[in-house]
Amino acid sequence: MAQGINVIDYAVLVVGATAVDLIADGSPTLPSKAKRAFITCETAAVRWRADGTAPTADEGHLLAAADSISFTGANYRQLLEMIEFIADTATAGALKITYFD
């Protein structure tokens, strides 16, 4: 990871049949100072998009169980505000997210 970044929060996001984002009311909520994130898919595959269009079970980048994505090399605040996730199958997935400044 890039030097000089600090962990500011950790969250678990349950992803089901409806697209969810990181800034929705409730828990988890994208921390106001978060500019970077490391996301691990723990249980079941999910799909994600960060272009302003919600993913579907058939459309979006696939993140398989046990895979991860890293948005830590630059300021990804806008991406973190736009990214949405949805379950790839009928089984809900769980994402583990570490946020950095």
HELIX and SHEET records of a PDB file:
HELIX    1   1 ARG A   77  MET A   82  1                                   6    
SHEET    1   A 4 VAL A   7  VAL A  15  0                                        
SHEET    2   A 4 GLY A  93  PHE A 100 -1                                        
SHEET    3   A 4 ARG A  36  CYS A  41 -1                                        
SHEET    4   A 4 SER A  68  PHE A  71 -1                                        
SHEET    1   B 4 VAL A  20  ASP A  21  0                                        
SHEET    2   B 4 GLU A  84  ALA A  87 -1                                        
SHEET    3   B 4 VAL A  46  ARG A  49 -1                                        
SHEET    4   B 4 HIS A  61  LEU A  63 -1                                        
END                                                                             
